[in-house]
Amino acid sequence: MVPVLTTEPPTGTLAQQAFRQAILDVENLRERLRDLRAEQAEARRRYWQQVGPAATAVVAARHALYAPLEEALLLSYFSRMEEAQITGVILGNAHNLEDRFGEDEAAIIRKYAPAGHRPAGAKPAAGRKKPEDSAPEFIPDPTLPPHEQAAAAARARRKTKAQRQQEAAALADQKQLETNAKTIYRQLARTHHPDLERDPEKQADKTAQMQRITEAYEADDLYTLLQLLAESAPADAAADDVLARYTRALLQQQIQLKQEMNELKYGPNGFAMASGKKQELELRQLKRDLRAEAEYVQHIGRMMSDADGLRDVLRQLAAEDLDSI
């Protein structure tokens, strides 16, 4: 059951009030995140239903550019300036595939990147990596389309050491919260154990409450234990210290939930699109653009199939001050 704000005046110590509010805020954020994920999933389904095949065609056409470009570098037909331009086109194509479609082009980028430059996500050329520098193994979400899985993997590779340390610290805080169910259980048991109550009526109430507490603990149901603690934690300094610790962990959890919501809304795979007729028009236009791009890239690929045609392409790019297709 999701907590609901009431008009009743707050009760308990300031620590108890802050703790209850933190739980309420976390649950409200979780509910909003669930709704947003459902909206995004539906938008994603409509998106890939309409533009998925067109995007796949662009990816295939761009991958096909590598063969004539790499073959040209093996010939002695082109000048050094032209060879540098060809290398730039290869790198530009690789970055285009990574940034727009989430393709894994790290091998191509490592191969052709300028000396001394190591692209984001690439492994160091020498030396052992420290354990703290190692990114955790990425496990793609099988429910996402292939391009979205690849995009998520590319983002995971590009995470900096500082980002990984920050996420590890946040995860440690969350794990501490989740593994301290025994502490909460003992705190609640001291308050609600029926053997400590002499009044028969109150003893019956505490027996029922203790049964809820025990069932939640045995089921490793941290949320219920937290709810019970928020409802009935004793007002003393030791209890307030416990509540303050959990409140800080819950506030950290709120930050993580808000970050997830922002990533869903505004991240590379966010689907914060218009609704109704406007969205349909946007998707149709995007599909037309992708089809046109696929046809154009295929045309460029055919021109590159011979050396003279590739030289013409390089001249056109130079004339338009472009370094990539």
Backbone bond lengths (Angstrom), bond angles and torsions (degrees), N, CA, C in turn:
res aa  C-N    CA-C-N  psi(-1)  N-CA   C-N-CA  omega(-1)  CA-C   N-CA-C  phi
1 M - - - 1.458 - - 1.521 108.38 -
2 V 1.326 117.46 131.87 1.453 122.50 -178.91 1.511 109.56 -82.99
3 P 1.341 118.72 131.99 1.461 120.43 178.51 1.516 111.15 -62.25
4 V 1.322 116.17 149.09 1.456 121.70 -178.84 1.516 108.47 -128.00
5 L 1.327 116.26 137.15 1.454 119.86 178.29 1.522 110.43 -65.73
6 T 1.314 116.84 141.01 1.452 121.42 178.05 1.522 109.14 -123.36
7 T 1.335 115.12 165.92 1.464 120.24 179.10 1.518 111.51 -90.24
8 E 1.324 117.60 1.44 1.454 120.35 179.95 1.512 110.20 -68.26
9 P 1.332 117.83 145.08 1.473 119.87 179.16 1.519 110.26 -64.36
10 P 1.341 117.89 145.99 1.471 120.58 -178.65 1.516 111.04 -64.00
11 T 1.322 115.30 145.61 1.459 121.41 179.43 1.526 109.10 -121.94
12 G 1.351 115.02 161.91 1.452 120.21 177.77 1.517 112.11 85.68
13 T 1.328 115.38 -176.89 1.457 121.19 -179.53 1.524 110.25 -73.69
14 L 1.332 116.11 170.16 1.461 119.99 177.40 1.529 111.08 -61.63
15 A 1.333 116.03 -36.42 1.469 119.66 178.44 1.521 111.06 -64.33
16 Q 1.343 116.67 -40.87 1.470 120.18 178.33 1.520 110.56 -65.57
17 Q 1.332 116.42 -42.79 1.460 119.77 179.85 1.529 111.55 -63.42
18 A 1.344 116.51 -43.50 1.463 120.00 179.07 1.521 111.56 -63.99
19 F 1.338 115.90 -37.78 1.459 120.87 179.67 1.528 110.65 -65.30
20 R 1.341 116.00 -46.44 1.466 119.18 179.91 1.533 110.70 -63.17
21 Q 1.334 116.40 -39.96 1.460 119.25 179.22 1.526 111.06 -66.11
22 A 1.339 117.34 -37.08 1.465 120.46 178.96 1.521 111.03 -63.66
23 I 1.349 116.64 -41.71 1.466 120.12 177.60 1.524 110.08 -62.91
24 L 1.332 115.88 -44.68 1.464 120.42 179.41 1.525 111.06 -59.42
25 D 1.334 116.57 -45.01 1.466 120.31 -178.94 1.523 111.56 -64.48
26 V 1.340 116.27 -40.28 1.461 119.47 178.86 1.529 110.70 -63.21
27 E 1.310 116.51 -44.01 1.468 119.56 -178.98 1.531 111.28 -66.45
28 N 1.330 116.53 -39.48 1.460 118.75 177.61 1.525 111.28 -63.81
29 L 1.335 116.58 -40.61 1.462 120.42 177.68 1.525 110.82 -64.75
30 R 1.336 116.37 -41.41 1.467 119.65 178.28 1.524 111.14 -61.21
31 E 1.318 116.25 -41.20 1.461 120.19 179.41 1.527 110.62 -64.35
32 R 1.331 116.58 -43.05 1.462 120.12 178.31 1.522 111.20 -65.25
33 L 1.341 116.22 -37.49 1.456 120.44 179.11 1.522 110.73 -66.42
34 R 1.350 117.31 -40.29 1.470 120.34 177.01 1.519 110.83 -61.64
35 D 1.344 116.58 -43.93 1.470 119.84 179.08 1.523 110.80 -63.94
36 L 1.330 116.33 -42.01 1.459 119.62 -178.86 1.520 111.25 -65.49
37 R 1.330 116.45 -40.21 1.470 119.44 178.46 1.524 111.06 -62.74
38 A 1.333 116.26 -39.41 1.466 119.52 178.11 1.529 110.52 -64.04
39 E 1.336 116.55 -42.80 1.463 120.27 178.34 1.528 110.78 -63.40
40 Q 1.339 115.88 -43.99 1.452 120.12 -178.96 1.535 111.25 -65.08
41 A 1.328 115.96 -39.25 1.464 119.57 179.60 1.525 110.92 -61.89
42 E 1.317 116.40 -41.93 1.466 119.81 179.10 1.523 110.54 -67.77
43 A 1.341 116.87 -42.88 1.465 119.99 177.53 1.526 110.76 -62.85
44 R 1.346 115.96 -40.47 1.461 120.23 178.96 1.525 111.16 -64.21
45 R 1.327 115.85 -40.16 1.466 118.77 179.15 1.536 110.93 -61.58
46 R 1.342 116.46 -45.15 1.460 120.12 179.57 1.525 110.68 -66.05
47 Y 1.338 115.15 -38.80 1.460 119.67 -178.80 1.525 111.29 -60.76
48 W 1.342 116.14 -53.51 1.466 119.10 -176.53 1.517 112.11 -70.93
49 Q 1.317 116.42 -26.69 1.464 119.09 176.29 1.526 109.98 -62.48
50 Q 1.337 116.24 -34.41 1.455 119.70 -176.71 1.526 113.30 -94.89
51 V 1.336 118.07 -42.78 1.469 118.97 -172.49 1.514 113.81 -108.52
52 G 1.335 118.35 -8.47 1.464 120.20 -178.30 1.514 113.97 -53.53
53 P 1.338 118.94 -52.64 1.470 119.87 180.00 1.527 112.84 -60.93
54 A 1.338 117.24 -38.31 1.461 120.01 179.75 1.531 110.81 -66.99
55 A 1.343 117.11 -40.34 1.462 120.34 177.22 1.515 110.88 -64.13
56 T 1.325 117.32 -39.33 1.468 121.46 178.60 1.521 110.71 -62.21
57 A 1.335 116.65 -37.53 1.465 120.58 179.08 1.522 111.10 -65.68
58 V 1.342 117.58 -39.14 1.459 120.93 178.12 1.532 110.08 -64.85
59 V 1.322 116.78 -44.91 1.461 120.97 179.46 1.524 110.62 -59.27
60 A 1.332 116.77 -45.29 1.468 120.17 179.89 1.526 111.14 -62.81
61 A 1.339 116.72 -41.71 1.463 120.18 -179.33 1.523 110.92 -65.56
62 R 1.326 116.89 -39.40 1.463 119.75 179.97 1.523 111.56 -71.25
63 H 1.317 117.65 -36.82 1.458 119.46 175.57 1.523 111.02 -62.58
64 A 1.335 116.58 -34.44 1.464 120.34 -179.07 1.526 112.56 -68.37
65 L 1.336 118.59 -16.39 1.464 121.00 179.32 1.527 112.08 -71.32
66 Y 1.335 117.30 -26.02 1.457 119.54 -175.10 1.529 112.57 -60.35
67 A 1.319 116.81 -43.17 1.470 119.95 -173.60 1.527 112.21 -57.97
68 P 1.346 120.66 -54.97 1.472 118.75 -179.56 1.530 112.86 -66.29
69 L 1.331 117.68 -32.62 1.457 119.89 179.94 1.528 111.60 -68.67
70 E 1.327 116.79 -44.97 1.470 119.59 179.99 1.529 110.57 -69.37
71 E 1.326 116.41 -35.76 1.462 119.10 177.89 1.521 110.79 -64.43
72 A 1.330 116.66 -37.15 1.467 120.40 -179.42 1.523 111.56 -62.52
73 L 1.338 116.73 -33.05 1.464 119.68 179.90 1.524 112.33 -69.48
74 L 1.325 116.92 -17.86 1.469 120.67 178.96 1.526 111.56 -85.83
75 L 1.331 117.13 -13.01 1.464 121.10 -179.57 1.524 110.18 -87.04
76 S 1.303 116.28 162.10 1.472 120.95 174.52 1.522 110.33 -102.07
77 Y 1.319 115.94 20.28 1.467 121.87 -173.88 1.526 111.61 -80.05
78 F 1.317 117.17 -30.11 1.454 120.97 -172.19 1.526 111.25 -101.94
79 S 1.331 114.68 150.80 1.465 120.56 176.92 1.523 109.64 -73.68
80 R 1.341 115.57 168.56 1.467 119.25 178.62 1.526 111.00 -62.15
81 M 1.324 116.69 -37.85 1.460 119.89 178.80 1.523 110.53 -63.53
82 E 1.336 116.18 -41.30 1.462 120.00 178.78 1.530 110.87 -67.95
83 E 1.344 115.89 -38.58 1.465 118.80 177.96 1.535 110.77 -63.10
84 A 1.330 116.36 -39.26 1.466 119.32 176.40 1.525 110.31 -64.05
85 Q 1.324 116.61 -37.80 1.467 120.28 178.58 1.525 110.39 -66.56
86 I 1.327 116.79 -40.12 1.474 120.56 178.27 1.528 109.86 -62.73
87 T 1.338 116.12 -43.52 1.464 119.58 178.00 1.520 110.57 -60.11
88 G 1.336 116.71 -40.59 1.463 120.32 177.50 1.518 112.17 -62.93
89 V 1.324 116.96 -37.81 1.468 120.57 178.49 1.534 110.26 -66.28
90 I 1.332 116.30 -40.53 1.465 120.32 177.91 1.523 110.19 -60.76
91 L 1.333 116.39 -48.07 1.469 120.22 -179.51 1.526 111.34 -65.05
92 G 1.322 117.05 -41.76 1.466 119.78 178.42 1.518 111.80 -61.75
93 N 1.320 116.33 -39.50 1.467 120.64 178.19 1.523 110.65 -65.61
94 A 1.337 115.96 -40.01 1.470 119.93 179.80 1.527 110.92 -65.13
95 H 1.324 116.52 -45.08 1.468 119.49 178.80 1.519 111.21 -64.63
96 N 1.317 116.74 -36.14 1.466 120.57 177.58 1.522 110.68 -61.06
97 L 1.327 115.92 -44.93 1.467 120.44 -179.83 1.527 111.35 -66.51
98 E 1.319 117.06 -37.68 1.470 120.25 179.34 1.521 111.31 -70.58
99 D 1.323 116.23 -51.72 1.459 120.54 -171.52 1.525 112.41 -71.69
100 R 1.301 118.02 -36.30 1.471 120.53 -174.90 1.525 112.95 -93.66
101 F 1.334 116.50 -33.95 1.463 119.03 -172.33 1.529 113.58 -120.88
102 G 1.336 117.03 -2.99 1.456 119.66 176.49 1.510 114.48 74.61
103 E 1.331 118.18 18.25 1.457 120.44 179.16 1.529 110.03 -71.88
104 D 1.306 116.69 150.87 1.461 122.02 179.67 1.526 108.64 -89.61
105 E 1.318 116.45 97.56 1.462 121.82 -178.35 1.523 111.87 -111.13
106 A 1.344 116.59 20.14 1.463 120.42 -175.73 1.529 112.02 -58.29
107 A 1.337 117.85 -37.99 1.469 120.43 -177.89 1.532 110.77 -65.07
108 I 1.325 116.46 -43.10 1.465 120.12 179.02 1.527 110.32 -64.97
109 I 1.329 116.75 -43.59 1.466 120.52 -178.17 1.526 110.35 -64.52
110 R 1.337 117.43 -41.83 1.471 120.20 177.41 1.525 111.07 -62.02
111 K 1.319 115.73 -37.72 1.461 120.82 -175.26 1.525 112.07 -69.21
112 Y 1.329 116.25 -37.55 1.467 119.17 -172.26 1.523 114.34 -113.00
113 A 1.329 118.49 -2.47 1.458 119.87 179.06 1.524 109.64 -65.09
114 P 1.340 117.85 149.84 1.474 120.30 179.12 1.526 111.26 -57.46
115 A 1.327 116.31 152.33 1.466 121.67 -179.99 1.525 109.80 -58.32
116 G 1.342 115.29 136.01 1.461 120.46 179.46 1.506 113.50 87.09
117 H 1.336 116.58 -8.49 1.465 119.40 179.31 1.521 109.04 -100.32
118 R 1.306 116.37 127.37 1.459 120.43 177.65 1.521 108.05 -118.35
119 P 1.341 118.61 114.01 1.457 120.77 -177.36 1.515 111.58 -64.75
120 A 1.338 115.07 158.19 1.471 120.64 178.05 1.505 110.04 -57.46
121 G 1.324 116.70 131.80 1.454 120.22 178.50 1.509 113.62 93.45
122 A 1.380 117.82 -15.57 1.451 119.98 -178.77 1.524 110.00 -76.94
123 K 1.326 116.35 149.23 1.458 121.37 -179.65 1.525 109.95 -80.76
124 P 1.324 118.23 149.08 1.464 120.48 176.21 1.519 110.46 -60.56
125 A 1.329 115.56 149.23 1.465 119.41 -176.57 1.517 111.72 -72.33
126 A 1.329 118.05 -30.75 1.453 120.12 -177.29 1.512 109.35 -145.88
127 G 1.345 114.14 163.56 1.463 118.44 177.89 1.511 111.69 88.20
128 R 1.310 115.25 154.93 1.464 120.25 179.57 1.502 109.49 -87.45
129 K 1.309 116.01 141.70 1.455 120.06 177.03 1.518 109.36 -80.29
130 K 1.328 114.13 137.99 1.453 118.76 174.06 1.519 109.33 -69.49
131 P 1.339 116.92 149.98 1.458 119.21 -179.70 1.511 112.94 -55.71
132 E 1.361 117.45 -36.11 1.446 118.48 -176.98 1.519 111.79 -73.33
133 D 1.374 117.71 -17.99 1.455 120.62 179.39 1.518 112.02 -84.95
134 S 1.306 117.25 -12.77 1.461 120.49 -175.70 1.517 110.35 -78.91
135 A 1.331 115.02 127.38 1.456 119.43 177.11 1.525 109.20 -77.00
136 P 1.315 118.59 141.73 1.456 120.16 178.03 1.524 110.78 -64.36
137 E 1.309 115.20 151.42 1.458 119.83 179.70 1.526 110.22 -58.96
138 F 1.342 115.44 129.96 1.461 119.96 -179.27 1.526 109.50 -87.15
139 I 1.313 115.82 130.12 1.466 121.90 177.99 1.525 107.82 -114.05
140 P 1.334 118.50 109.99 1.469 120.06 -176.43 1.520 111.99 -68.12
141 D 1.317 114.60 154.54 1.460 121.60 176.65 1.530 108.34 -82.14
142 P 1.337 119.01 111.02 1.468 120.50 -175.21 1.527 113.32 -66.73
143 T 1.323 117.88 -13.50 1.469 119.44 -179.68 1.524 112.10 -80.51
144 L 1.351 117.55 -12.99 1.456 120.70 -178.95 1.528 110.29 -87.50
145 P 1.333 117.59 153.43 1.468 120.68 173.80 1.524 110.15 -62.01
146 P 1.336 117.81 158.03 1.475 120.59 -175.93 1.522 113.81 -54.91
147 H 1.338 117.98 -41.29 1.461 119.57 -178.37 1.520 111.08 -64.26
148 E 1.322 117.95 -36.76 1.465 120.16 -179.94 1.530 110.93 -72.33
149 Q 1.337 117.27 -36.04 1.464 119.62 175.27 1.527 110.09 -62.02
150 A 1.327 116.51 -43.10 1.460 120.54 179.80 1.522 111.03 -65.18
151 A 1.341 117.00 -38.95 1.464 120.18 179.26 1.526 110.86 -64.38
152 A 1.325 116.40 -41.09 1.464 120.08 178.81 1.529 110.29 -64.36
153 A 1.336 117.03 -39.34 1.466 120.64 178.37 1.525 110.67 -64.72
154 A 1.332 116.27 -39.89 1.468 119.43 179.10 1.515 111.19 -64.45
155 R 1.339 117.37 -40.07 1.462 120.01 178.14 1.526 110.73 -64.87
156 A 1.330 116.74 -38.32 1.463 120.19 179.44 1.522 110.75 -64.32
157 R 1.333 118.02 -37.72 1.461 121.21 178.87 1.525 111.58 -67.69
158 R 1.332 116.32 -31.36 1.463 119.72 -175.38 1.526 113.24 -83.39
159 K 1.320 118.57 -2.84 1.455 120.23 -179.20 1.536 110.68 -64.42
160 T 1.309 115.63 136.07 1.457 119.85 179.88 1.522 110.04 -80.31
161 K 1.331 114.43 167.44 1.460 120.39 177.91 1.525 110.31 -60.13
162 A 1.344 116.59 -41.53 1.464 120.19 179.77 1.519 111.44 -62.37
163 Q 1.334 116.53 -41.05 1.466 119.71 178.53 1.515 111.16 -63.22
164 R 1.342 116.14 -41.87 1.463 119.17 -179.80 1.520 110.76 -65.80
165 Q 1.362 116.91 -38.25 1.454 119.83 178.57 1.529 111.02 -66.08
166 Q 1.324 115.80 -39.43 1.462 119.99 178.85 1.526 110.59 -63.83
167 E 1.336 116.20 -44.52 1.458 120.07 179.33 1.528 110.67 -65.49
168 A 1.347 116.60 -37.93 1.467 119.68 179.61 1.527 110.53 -64.60
169 A 1.341 116.15 -39.66 1.470 119.69 178.80 1.524 110.91 -65.13
170 A 1.340 115.50 -42.01 1.462 119.01 178.82 1.527 110.74 -64.80
171 L 1.344 115.98 -39.40 1.460 119.80 178.90 1.524 110.74 -66.10
172 A 1.331 117.42 -37.83 1.464 120.65 178.39 1.521 110.99 -63.36
173 D 1.338 116.36 -41.01 1.465 119.94 177.33 1.523 110.79 -61.67
174 Q 1.331 115.08 -43.20 1.455 119.03 -179.56 1.527 111.11 -65.49
175 K 1.332 116.55 -40.74 1.468 119.72 179.38 1.520 111.05 -65.16
176 Q 1.340 115.63 -36.83 1.459 118.90 177.52 1.521 110.37 -62.09
177 L 1.306 115.62 -41.17 1.466 119.93 178.12 1.525 110.67 -62.50
178 E 1.340 115.79 -43.02 1.453 119.99 -175.06 1.528 113.06 -74.10
179 T 1.339 117.06 -28.02 1.466 119.64 -176.55 1.521 113.16 -90.80
180 N 1.336 117.08 -1.24 1.451 119.48 -178.39 1.525 112.44 -99.82
181 A 1.322 116.45 27.07 1.466 119.73 178.74 1.534 110.83 -60.56
182 K 1.338 116.56 -33.77 1.466 119.71 -179.43 1.523 111.05 -63.52
183 T 1.345 116.80 -38.58 1.469 120.13 178.48 1.521 110.81 -62.66
184 I 1.334 116.13 -43.54 1.474 120.18 179.11 1.520 109.85 -64.72
185 Y 1.335 115.98 -42.22 1.469 120.00 -178.97 1.541 110.23 -59.44
186 R 1.323 116.86 -45.77 1.462 119.87 -179.05 1.535 110.81 -64.50
187 Q 1.339 115.39 -38.90 1.458 119.49 179.04 1.529 110.43 -61.83
188 L 1.328 115.98 -43.29 1.468 120.34 -179.75 1.526 111.18 -70.61
189 A 1.335 116.86 -38.81 1.467 120.14 -178.56 1.518 111.22 -63.14
190 R 1.332 116.73 -37.03 1.462 118.88 179.07 1.527 111.35 -64.20
191 T 1.319 115.66 -28.75 1.469 119.44 -177.85 1.528 111.99 -87.07
192 H 1.317 117.56 -35.66 1.463 120.87 -167.86 1.531 114.74 -113.18
193 H 1.317 118.53 3.07 1.466 118.21 -177.62 1.541 109.50 -64.33
194 P 1.320 117.63 124.66 1.477 120.52 -175.47 1.525 113.69 -64.49
195 D 1.327 117.30 -25.25 1.466 119.47 -178.88 1.529 111.95 -66.90
196 L 1.343 115.82 -17.29 1.457 119.83 -179.63 1.530 112.39 -91.81
197 E 1.333 116.35 3.65 1.462 121.05 -177.49 1.524 109.87 -115.72
198 R 1.330 116.77 131.15 1.462 120.97 -179.97 1.524 112.47 -94.27
199 D 1.314 117.40 -30.14 1.464 120.75 -179.66 1.531 109.46 -67.84
200 P 1.355 118.61 120.67 1.478 120.93 -176.66 1.522 113.00 -57.33
201 E 1.319 117.28 -41.98 1.467 119.58 -178.17 1.529 110.70 -66.52
202 K 1.334 115.86 -45.39 1.461 119.16 178.85 1.527 110.60 -67.81
203 Q 1.340 115.84 -31.94 1.462 118.92 179.04 1.523 110.61 -65.11
204 A 1.332 116.71 -38.41 1.465 120.25 177.96 1.526 110.84 -64.57
205 D 1.335 115.59 -41.83 1.471 119.10 178.38 1.525 110.74 -63.10
206 K 1.331 115.44 -42.00 1.464 118.37 -178.59 1.529 111.95 -70.34
207 T 1.343 116.04 -30.19 1.465 119.05 176.23 1.528 110.26 -63.24
208 A 1.343 115.73 -44.21 1.466 119.83 178.42 1.530 110.86 -65.19
209 Q 1.336 115.55 -41.86 1.464 119.32 179.91 1.524 110.89 -66.20
210 M 1.339 116.51 -40.06 1.455 120.34 179.39 1.525 111.35 -65.03
211 Q 1.323 115.69 -32.26 1.466 119.37 177.80 1.535 109.94 -65.43
212 R 1.335 117.11 -41.69 1.464 121.03 176.54 1.526 110.80 -61.54
213 I 1.335 114.67 -43.09 1.466 119.43 -178.74 1.528 110.72 -63.51
214 T 1.333 116.27 -45.66 1.466 120.63 -178.79 1.523 111.03 -64.81
215 E 1.320 117.12 -43.24 1.469 120.60 179.65 1.535 110.67 -61.93
216 A 1.331 116.65 -41.92 1.464 119.76 179.49 1.521 110.85 -65.04
217 Y 1.341 116.22 -39.74 1.460 119.69 -179.30 1.523 111.11 -67.75
218 E 1.328 116.60 -44.26 1.465 120.22 -179.84 1.529 111.87 -65.44
219 A 1.345 115.68 -30.37 1.465 119.78 178.84 1.528 111.95 -87.28
220 D 1.356 116.33 1.81 1.461 121.52 -177.29 1.525 110.83 55.90
221 D 1.343 115.29 39.16 1.461 122.18 -178.37 1.531 108.51 -92.49
222 L 1.326 115.87 86.07 1.460 120.79 -176.05 1.522 111.19 -63.20
223 Y 1.332 116.25 -39.54 1.460 119.04 -176.63 1.530 111.08 -58.85
224 T 1.328 117.66 -46.54 1.469 120.34 -179.94 1.519 110.84 -63.78
225 L 1.330 117.17 -40.39 1.463 119.90 177.40 1.532 111.11 -61.35
226 L 1.316 116.27 -41.62 1.455 119.70 177.87 1.527 111.39 -64.00
227 Q 1.336 115.45 -40.52 1.458 119.39 178.24 1.529 110.90 -61.65
228 L 1.325 116.16 -45.17 1.463 120.60 -179.92 1.526 111.00 -64.56
229 L 1.337 115.90 -37.43 1.450 119.20 178.18 1.524 110.76 -66.07
230 A 1.330 116.10 -39.23 1.458 119.98 179.00 1.521 111.60 -66.00
231 E 1.323 116.04 -33.53 1.466 120.22 -177.40 1.527 112.42 -76.46
232 S 1.353 116.92 -30.88 1.459 116.55 -166.72 1.522 114.97 -144.15
233 A 1.327 117.63 24.47 1.465 118.23 179.84 1.529 110.33 -65.83
234 P 1.316 118.37 139.44 1.469 120.07 -179.66 1.528 111.15 -69.16
235 A 1.284 115.97 147.72 1.465 121.19 -177.85 1.521 110.00 -88.60
236 D 1.315 118.42 83.42 1.457 121.84 173.12 1.529 108.14 -142.77
237 A 1.328 116.56 167.92 1.465 120.87 -173.70 1.523 112.21 -62.49
238 A 1.328 116.95 -40.43 1.468 120.14 -179.14 1.523 110.63 -63.68
239 A 1.346 115.91 -43.55 1.463 119.73 179.85 1.523 110.35 -64.55
240 D 1.346 116.15 -39.71 1.456 119.47 179.50 1.526 111.00 -63.11
241 D 1.328 117.20 -36.34 1.465 119.86 177.00 1.527 111.05 -63.46
242 V 1.340 116.25 -42.45 1.469 120.82 177.62 1.522 109.92 -61.47
243 L 1.338 115.86 -47.81 1.456 120.07 -179.17 1.527 111.49 -61.78
244 A 1.332 116.60 -39.05 1.465 120.03 180.00 1.524 111.00 -62.10
245 R 1.344 116.42 -39.65 1.473 120.01 178.61 1.522 110.74 -62.88
246 Y 1.321 116.53 -46.23 1.457 119.85 -179.15 1.516 111.77 -69.72
247 T 1.311 116.75 -32.40 1.465 119.63 176.80 1.522 110.19 -62.62
248 R 1.342 117.34 -42.83 1.465 120.52 178.20 1.527 110.81 -61.97
249 A 1.329 116.79 -41.01 1.465 119.65 178.71 1.527 110.95 -65.43
250 L 1.327 116.11 -39.25 1.462 119.88 178.72 1.528 111.39 -67.39
251 L 1.323 117.22 -35.80 1.462 120.31 176.90 1.530 110.22 -65.43
252 Q 1.340 116.16 -37.84 1.460 119.65 175.69 1.526 110.37 -64.09
253 Q 1.317 115.53 -38.25 1.456 119.74 178.17 1.527 110.72 -64.53
254 Q 1.327 117.09 -37.12 1.463 120.41 176.63 1.522 111.04 -60.78
255 I 1.339 116.77 -41.65 1.464 120.56 178.75 1.525 110.37 -60.77
256 Q 1.337 115.96 -43.66 1.464 119.59 179.49 1.523 111.54 -63.51
257 L 1.327 116.40 -42.15 1.465 119.81 179.66 1.526 110.91 -63.78
258 K 1.322 117.04 -41.19 1.465 120.43 178.24 1.528 110.92 -64.96
259 Q 1.336 116.71 -37.87 1.457 119.77 177.13 1.526 111.02 -64.24
260 E 1.335 116.06 -40.54 1.463 119.48 177.25 1.517 110.95 -62.32
261 M 1.334 116.67 -41.32 1.460 120.03 179.47 1.525 111.09 -64.74
262 N 1.340 117.32 -42.14 1.456 120.22 178.49 1.519 111.55 -64.99
263 E 1.345 116.06 -38.01 1.466 119.55 177.58 1.520 110.67 -63.70
264 L 1.325 115.62 -41.15 1.464 119.36 178.26 1.522 111.56 -65.13
265 K 1.331 115.78 -40.40 1.469 119.58 -176.76 1.522 112.52 -75.61
266 Y 1.352 115.59 -45.92 1.459 119.48 -167.65 1.521 114.43 -119.98
267 G 1.336 117.99 -1.74 1.455 120.48 -178.52 1.514 112.45 -72.36
268 P 1.354 116.47 177.43 1.463 121.12 -178.64 1.514 113.81 -56.29
269 N 1.338 117.39 -30.51 1.461 119.72 -179.35 1.523 112.68 -105.86
270 G 1.333 116.55 16.96 1.461 119.34 178.67 1.522 111.08 -69.72
271 F 1.303 115.29 148.18 1.459 120.60 -179.41 1.529 109.62 -123.96
272 A 1.344 115.46 50.37 1.463 120.30 178.26 1.522 107.88 -83.43
273 M 1.316 115.56 73.80 1.452 121.04 -175.05 1.522 110.08 -102.86
274 A 1.309 114.66 171.16 1.453 119.46 176.61 1.523 109.16 -68.67
275 S 1.303 115.93 171.27 1.461 119.58 -177.59 1.524 109.80 -116.64
276 G 1.307 114.62 162.29 1.450 121.08 173.67 1.511 113.67 66.29
277 K 1.326 115.00 -138.50 1.462 121.30 -173.40 1.525 111.89 -63.64
278 K 1.342 116.88 -38.23 1.460 120.08 -179.73 1.524 110.92 -61.94
279 Q 1.341 117.00 -40.93 1.455 120.31 179.03 1.522 110.93 -64.61
280 E 1.319 116.68 -41.52 1.465 119.82 178.78 1.521 110.56 -60.67
281 L 1.340 116.80 -41.23 1.461 120.32 179.43 1.531 110.77 -65.53
282 E 1.328 116.67 -40.24 1.466 120.31 179.09 1.530 110.98 -63.74
283 L 1.322 116.33 -43.03 1.463 119.70 -179.54 1.529 111.31 -66.27
284 R 1.315 116.03 -40.01 1.473 119.03 178.50 1.521 111.03 -63.57
285 Q 1.346 115.88 -42.89 1.465 119.47 178.82 1.526 110.72 -63.57
286 L 1.334 116.73 -41.96 1.456 120.48 178.80 1.517 110.83 -61.99
287 K 1.311 116.20 -40.91 1.464 119.50 179.29 1.527 110.88 -64.63
288 R 1.330 116.69 -40.58 1.471 120.13 177.60 1.529 110.42 -63.39
289 D 1.340 115.72 -41.79 1.461 119.31 179.71 1.527 111.33 -63.03
290 L 1.319 116.86 -41.96 1.463 120.29 -179.81 1.529 111.03 -66.63
291 R 1.325 116.72 -40.20 1.468 118.77 177.40 1.522 110.91 -63.21
292 A 1.343 116.25 -42.04 1.461 119.73 178.81 1.524 110.49 -63.74
293 E 1.343 116.47 -40.04 1.457 120.15 178.89 1.524 110.77 -63.95
294 A 1.329 116.92 -42.92 1.466 120.12 179.44 1.527 110.62 -60.69
295 E 1.337 116.78 -43.59 1.473 120.16 179.62 1.519 110.73 -64.54
296 Y 1.338 116.36 -40.70 1.467 120.10 -179.50 1.526 110.86 -65.71
297 V 1.326 117.19 -46.21 1.468 120.47 -179.11 1.526 110.15 -64.73
298 Q 1.332 117.42 -38.82 1.468 120.07 176.08 1.529 111.00 -61.81
299 H 1.345 116.82 -40.37 1.468 121.20 177.19 1.525 110.77 -62.05
300 I 1.342 116.73 -44.54 1.460 120.43 177.48 1.525 110.75 -61.63
301 G 1.341 115.76 -39.50 1.461 119.75 178.70 1.518 111.98 -61.17
302 R 1.329 116.45 -39.32 1.472 119.71 178.60 1.531 110.39 -67.07
303 M 1.336 116.75 -38.23 1.465 119.77 178.13 1.525 110.89 -64.11
304 M 1.344 115.98 -34.55 1.464 120.12 -177.53 1.521 113.26 -76.92
305 S 1.316 117.51 -5.98 1.470 120.16 -175.32 1.523 112.23 -65.59
306 D 1.351 118.37 -19.59 1.461 119.57 172.91 1.526 108.55 -127.82
307 A 1.308 115.70 159.86 1.467 121.39 -171.88 1.521 111.96 -62.47
308 D 1.329 117.54 -41.65 1.469 119.75 -179.02 1.527 110.84 -64.74
309 G 1.334 115.75 -39.54 1.457 118.69 178.74 1.526 111.21 -64.85
310 L 1.328 116.99 -39.94 1.459 120.17 178.61 1.525 110.44 -64.45
311 R 1.334 116.01 -39.75 1.458 118.45 178.20 1.525 110.79 -62.46
312 D 1.330 117.47 -38.08 1.466 120.88 176.99 1.530 110.34 -62.25
313 V 1.342 116.69 -41.55 1.461 120.54 178.49 1.526 110.56 -61.82
314 L 1.344 116.05 -43.34 1.461 120.00 179.38 1.518 111.46 -62.46
315 R 1.325 116.59 -38.75 1.465 120.31 178.41 1.528 110.61 -65.21
316 Q 1.325 116.70 -41.85 1.465 120.25 179.37 1.530 110.72 -62.84
317 L 1.318 115.93 -42.84 1.461 119.44 179.14 1.524 111.00 -63.21
318 A 1.342 116.48 -42.84 1.466 120.11 179.21 1.519 110.79 -64.63
319 A 1.327 117.45 -40.53 1.459 121.34 -179.68 1.533 111.58 -63.14
320 E 1.343 116.28 -33.29 1.468 120.52 -179.81 1.532 111.78 -94.96
321 D 1.342 116.16 8.06 1.476 122.05 178.89 1.534 111.18 56.73
322 L 1.318 116.22 43.72 1.458 122.79 177.57 1.516 108.84 -114.03
323 D 1.348 115.80 147.75 1.470 119.93 178.21 1.522 111.63 -114.59
324 S 1.320 116.97 7.27 1.456 119.92 -180.00 1.520 110.11 -155.55
325 I 1.341 114.89 162.01 1.466 119.92 178.17 1.527 108.50 -72.39
